[in-house]
Amino acid sequence: MATQPRATKAGLLDTQLGTRLQAMAGFRNIAVHNYREISMTVLRSILEKHLGDFREYSRVIVAMAYR
């Protein structure tokens, strides 16, 4: 099991969002280093089901900027 993201440990992100973002970072590494092997089905699923995670992350960051 992966370690808890630093932003989650610091209380900046809730555990669920932190875990989802950490999984996206793993996919990003695959996309950058093995882009020829990316499954278009997996990519489409991520875009359709998890794009909202980026929006949620953005809201958290903007809220922190105005504290």
VENGIPE-V983001 format. One record per helix or strand. SS is the DSSP state (alpha for helix, beta for strand). FROM is the first residue (numbers start at 0). TO is the last residue. If there is no record, write none. Layout:
# VENGIPE-V983001
ss->SS from->FROM to->TO
ss->SS from->FROM to->TO
This chain:
# VENGIPE-V983001
ss->alpha from->5 to->8
ss->alpha from->14 to->32
ss->alpha from->34 to->36
ss->alpha from->39 to->64
